[in-house]
Amino acid sequence: MEPIAYQEMAAGEESAVCQLVAGIFNEYVAPDYGQDGIDEFFRFADPDAMKERKLAGGFVLVAKTLENWLEYWSFSHPTA
């Protein structure tokens, strides 16, 4: 198995990250949640909200070798 290499998400990639996360969420997670939970998730998984969190010190790591994205908040807690 090839090691996974990560890089920080570049400015302007927020929409692509959120689209990928939304597709996975809608297919595998959303069916187990009510509308309130789904709405809350999409308030968080929103390109503008992601930009704001990044400006506040958060960052997003993009896996370079897999179609997989991870967002880290406060440098220690994976949130997506």
C-alpha positions in Angstrom: 0.0 0.0 0.0 1.3 3.4 -1.0 1.8 5.9 1.8 -0.7 8.8 1.9 0.8 12.2 1.3 -1.1 15.3 2.5 -0.9 19.0 1.7 -2.7 22.0 3.0 -5.8 22.9 0.9 -5.2 25.8 -1.4 -7.4 28.9 -1.3 -10.3 28.4 -3.7 -10.6 24.7 -3.2 -13.3 25.0 -0.5 -16.2 24.3 -3.0 -14.5 21.1 -4.3 -13.9 19.9 -0.7 -17.4 20.5 0.3 -18.8 18.8 -2.8 -16.8 15.7 -2.1 -17.8 15.7 1.6 -21.5 16.3 0.7 -21.6 13.4 -1.7 -20.2 11.0 0.9 -22.4 12.4 3.7 -25.6 12.2 1.5 -24.9 8.6 0.5 -23.7 7.1 3.7 -24.6 9.3 6.7 -27.6 11.4 6.0 -30.1 8.5 5.8 -29.5 7.9 9.5 -30.2 11.5 10.5 -33.2 13.8 10.8 -33.5 17.0 8.8 -32.2 19.1 11.8 -29.0 17.0 11.8 -28.6 17.2 8.1 -29.1 21.0 8.1 -26.5 21.4 10.9 -24.0 19.3 9.0 -24.4 21.5 5.9 -24.0 24.7 7.9 -20.6 23.3 8.8 -19.7 21.8 5.4 -20.2 25.0 3.6 -17.4 26.7 1.5 -17.9 30.1 3.2 -17.9 28.6 6.7 -14.8 26.7 5.8 -13.1 29.9 4.6 -14.0 31.6 7.9 -12.7 28.7 10.0 -9.4 28.8 8.0 -9.1 32.5 8.6 -9.6 31.9 12.3 -6.7 29.5 12.5 -8.1 26.2 11.3 -6.8 24.3 8.3 -7.7 21.7 5.8 -5.5 18.8 4.7 -6.0 17.3 1.3 -4.8 13.7 0.6 -2.7 13.9 -2.5 -2.9 10.2 -3.3 -6.5 9.4 -2.5 -9.8 11.1 -3.1 -10.1 11.8 0.5 -10.1 15.1 2.5 -9.6 15.8 6.2 -10.3 19.1 8.0 -8.5 19.8 11.2 -9.7 22.4 13.6 -7.5 23.9 16.4 -4.7 21.7 15.1 -5.7 18.6 17.1 -9.2 17.5 16.5 -10.3 16.0 13.1 -13.8 17.2 12.3 -14.6 15.9 8.9 
